[in-house]
Amino acid sequence: MSDAPRPDGTERPIALVTGATEGIGYHTAQGLAAVGYTVLITGRDSARGERAASSIASATGGHVQFIQVDHSTVGANRRFAEALGEQLQQSGGKLDILINNVGGIFAHRTVTPDGYETALALNFLAAYVITNSLLPFLRAAPQARVIVLTSALGWLAHQVHGDLLDNLDGTGNYIGIEVYGRTKLLLTAWALRLSAELGDSGVTVTAINPGAAWTRMTQALTPEVVPSWKYFYPLARWFQKRGDPAKAGQVIVRLATTASPAEINGKFFTERGKPGKIPAELLAPAFQERVADEAERLTKQAPTASTA
């Protein structure tokens, strides 16, 4: 990690964007590098990751580093956070921005080496493990930001039936959008709880819906994944293809770098960068506690956790 100062002699703040080798994460990382951050990006594919880091650095003149990691297991996320922590200790011991961008949506049920449904592992547990592991470095930074990427919460809430904590394994009739919606709603509830727990620590926590952008994940939104779209799929696709990942990244960068802590802490923002409505269930402290307890249980019981 380069700790070279910016041209004005000030120290470069550090940002981590998970799953940022393409799509919204890539453009978010590029936006952060352009405004003077040392940016760390992660991904599974080393070749793609190195190309992304090189491209961002060339476009911005910034400092960008790729770190290879498969975010689907608890053990891999812990090892990643531990190694990054050691690296951060050598460059000031702080992390200024953490953007939990990595995620996925799937047409069919698959499981990770931990035995967990893959969307649950990528969309929820990865953020939980990485954020908690890196909290000491976030606390060490002045006005650190934690951002979790979610989706349109009201719409997702209508896709999920019953208790959000039921059937986390995704067994039975697997419907991709329902499973995805469950994981993103749980992620948001946990983020709200974390914001309250951190209080006046100086670390803000924000949930953002980056909006529809033409990315690989958006391309996966077929009628098989979202059955309700089968009657107007061509129209939905037409709108999807017009979504700009660069514009989505700009909204995230603005909220992460220029908004005041009071403006963003413990809140949910829409793709337009405006405060959005949060479903009442997610606001209930008792439910948030259940979500946090379940995340901790899954983390401790993950087979890969013992090898982290």
N, C-alpha and C positions, 0 to 999 in steps of 0.2 A: 504493500500500500504506500503510495507516494504521499509524503507529508510536506511537499514543497509548498511554500506560501503562494498566495495569489499575487498578481502584479503589484497590487497596492501594499504588499507586505503583510497583510493580515492572514491569519491562519485559515486554512480551508476547512469548512465544516464537512462532516462525513454523512453520507446517506446510503442506506441499503435498500435495494428494490429486489424483492424475490421474484423469480420467474420472469426475468426482464430481457430475454434474448430476442423477443419479437413482440408485436402487438402493443397494447396500451402500456405495459411495463417498460418496453423499449423506449417509447416516446416520453414516458415519465422520466426515465433515467437520463435521456438526452436533454430534457428541459432542466433537470437539476444540474447536470454538468455545465450547461450553458450559463447558469447563474453563479458558478464558482464552487460547486460542491465536488469533493472527491466522491465518486459514485462506485459502489460495489453492486454488481448484478450477479444473479445466480441462474442456473438452469441445469438440465440433465446432459445436454449435448455439448461436449467440449468444443468441437469445431464451430458449431453455431454460436456458442457463447463468446469465443475468442473473436470471431468475425464481428459480432455485435459490439463488443467492447472497443475494438479497433475503429469501427465505423462511427461510433458515438464520439470517441476521442478526436477523430479526424474532423468531424463536423463542428465540434465545439471548441477544440483546443483544450479540452478539459482532461481531468485525471480519472480514468475509468479502469476498473479491475473486474475480471470475470472469475467467479468461484464455482466450480462444478459441484453440484449436489442434487441428489434425488430427494425431493421433499416429501415423498410418500410414506416414509417411516419415521417413527419417533426417534429411533436410534440415530438415523442419519441427520436429522434436524438438531439433535443434541450435540453430536460430534461437530457439526458445522458451526453451531453457536459457540462451542468451547474453543475451537480453533480460531474463529473470528475474534473472540474475546482476547485471546493471547496476542493477536495481531493489533487489536485496538490499544492494548496496554502499551505497545511500543510507539504509539502515535498520539498520545494524550489521554488515553483511557476513556474516551467518550464516543457516543454515537448520537448524532443530531436528529436524524430522520430514519424511521423504519417504515417502509411501505410494504405491507403484506399483500402482494399482488398475485402470487402463484395460486393456481386453481384449475379446475376442469369440470366439464360436464360430459356425461357418458350415456350412450344409448343402451348399454347392457351392463349388468352388474359384474364388477371385477373386485378382487380383494388385493390388498397389499401384503408384503411379507409379514406384517403384524396380524394379518387376518381381518383387517378392517376394510369396510367398503371404501373404494378409492376416492370418491368425491368427499366423503367425510374426512378422510386423512389429508387430502390436499387443501380443501377449502377451509377447514376448521382447525384440525389438530396441528397442522404445520404452523399456522399463525400463533396458536396458543403456546406451543413449545418454544418457538424461536423468540417470541416477545418476552415470555417469562425468563428465558435464559439470558437475554440481553438487557434486562431491566437495569442492572447496576450501571451499565454504560450509558443508558438513556438518562438515568437519574443524574449522572455526572455532567451532562450537557445542559447549558442554559436553554430553557424553553424547548426541550426535545419534543418531537412529534411522532406519534404512532398512528398510522393510517391503515385501516382495513378496507379492502375493496369488496363491496357487496353488489347488490342489484336493486331493482325497483321493489322496495320492501312490501308495499301494499299489494302489488301484483303477485309477488312470491307467496305472500300469506294466503292468497286465494288458491294457490296450487297445492298447498299442503293440507291434508286432512288429519284431524285428531291431534293428539299431544305431539309437540315437536320433538320430544325426547323418546317417542316410541319408534321401534323398528329402525334403529340407527344402522343396522346391518344391511338394510335395503333388500331383505328377502321377500319372497312372494312375487307379486306383480310389480316388477321394476319399471318405474316411469322416471325417465331421466330428469325432467324438469322438477318433479316433486322432490326427488332426492337432492338435487342441487338447491332447490329453494329451502329445504330443511337446513342444509349445512350453512347457507348464507344467513339465514335468520338466527341460527344459533351463534354464528360468528358475531353478528351485530349485538345480540344480547350480552355476550361475553365482553365485547368491547365497551359497552355501556357500564357494565359492572367494574371493569378495570379502570375506567375513567373515575368512577366514584371512589374506588380503593386508593388510587394514587393521589386524590385530593389536591393539596397545594404543593405537591412534590416538584412541580415545574414541568412534568411530562403530560402532554395533552393526548387524548385518544379520540379519533374521529372515524366515522364510517362514511364511505363515499360510494355512490352509484355512478360509475364512470359513463354509463349510458351505452347505447348500441353502437358498436364500432366493428368494422369489417375485419375480424381477426379469425384465427384458426378456431377459437372456441365458438365464435358466432357462427362460423360455417358448420359447426356440429349441431346447431339448432335446427334439426330436421323434424318433420312430422312424427317420426319415430320417437324423438326425444320430447317433443311438445305436441301431444296428440290433438290438442284443441286447435292447432294451426292447420290441420289437414285440409280444411275447406277454403282457406285463403292463403295458402303457403306461398304462391308466386308473389302476392302483394307484400307479404311479410319479408320475403327475400329482397324485393325491390328496395324497401326501406333499409334493410340491414346493410345492403351494399353501399349505401350512401353514408353510413356511419364512419366517422373519421377518427382513427385511433390517436392521431396527433392532437386533435382538438380535445379528446378525453384526457390525454396526458397533460395538456395545458391547465385544465381545471384542477387536477390533482396537485400540480406544481404550485399553482397560485395559493391553494389552501395550505399547502405544506410549508410555504416559505414567506408569504406576505400577510396572511390573515393573523389577527391577534389571538392569543390563547383563549380569551373569553369568547371570541366569536365562534370557535370551532370545537372546544372541549366538550366531550360527551354528547355530540350532536351527529345527525345524519344529513348528508348533503346530496342533492340530486345532480344529474349530469350537467345542469346549468350552473352548478356551483351555489345553489340556493338551499337554505334549510328545508328539509323534507319531513313529512309526517312519519312517525314511527308507530307501528302497530302496538296497541295497548299491552298485549301479552309480553312483548319484549321489554316494556318499561317496568314490569312488576319485579321488585327486588327479590321476592321469593323465587320467581322463575329464573332470574339471573343467577341466583345462588345454586339452583339445581343444575343449570348449564355448566357453571364453573366446577361443581363437584363431579359431574359426569366427565368433563374434559380431564380432570385430574385423575379420575379412576382409569380412564382409557390410557392415559399417558403412563401411569405406573404399571398397568397390566400388559402393556405392549411387549411382546417377546424381544424385540430389538432394543428395548430400553436397557436391558441388563447388559448389553454389549456396547453401550454408548461410552 
